Amino acid sequence: MKPLYLDLPAVAAAVSLSETSVQKLVRESLFPRPRMLSGRRVAWLTREVEAWAEARPVSDLLPPPNTGHNNRRHRATS
């Protein structure tokens, strides 16, 4: 069973953004807001983060040259 809620580090890792970028998007109402779990604890609903990610537009840009399969293969043989 996958987690119902994700904390900030897990959300940032899941969407490949920094924690600061996630917080900025929340402030700008461009990312789902976290839910109150207790008096001092907040987290994001996994399904809302997934819905946000799937709603992102498809890009015409290619990944930068420092990412991807070729670099993993190169590192493995180095």
N, C-alpha and C positions, 0 to 999 in steps of 0.2 A: 504494500500500500504506500503510495507516495504521500508526502507530508501535505496537510491541509494549508499550513501557513509557512512562510519563509521569512527569516529575519533579513536585515539590510545586507549583510555580506553575501548571503545565499541568493538574494534577488539580484544583486549586482553581478555575481558570477553567472547566474542563469541567463541574463540578458546581455552579457559581455560589455557591461558599462562599469565605470567606477562608482563607488558608493556616493561620491560627491555629485556625479552626473545624475544618478537616480534621485537624489534629494532635490536637485535643481529642477528636474522634470516634474516632480511632485509639486513643488512650489509654483511652477508655471501651469499647473493643471494639465500636463501632457502625459502623465503616468498615473496609474491607480494610486489612491491614497491608502496608507496602511490602516489596519483595524486595531482597535483597542483590545488587547487580550487581558490586561489587568490594569491596575492604577498607574503603572509606570512602564508597561511593556506593550509594544506595538509590533505588528507583523503584517505581511501581505498575504492575501488569499492566493494560493498557487494558481487557481483557475483564472483569476483576474489578470495575473502577470502573463499567463499563457495566452489569454485572449488579446492582451495588448501586443504581445510579440507577434502573434499571427496576423494582426491587423496592420502591421508595419508595411509600407509600400515596398514592392519589389524594386531593386536597384538595377540600373544599367551599368553601374561601376563594377569593375573587377576588384577582387581583394588586393591589397597592397602586396608587393613582391616579397615582403618579409614574413608572410604567413602562408599557410597551406601545406599540401602534401609534399611538395619537392623539398621544403626545408626540413621536414621531419625525416625524410629519407636521407638527406645529406648529413644531419646530425647523427643518425644511427650508424652511418658508415665512417664517421670521423674518428 
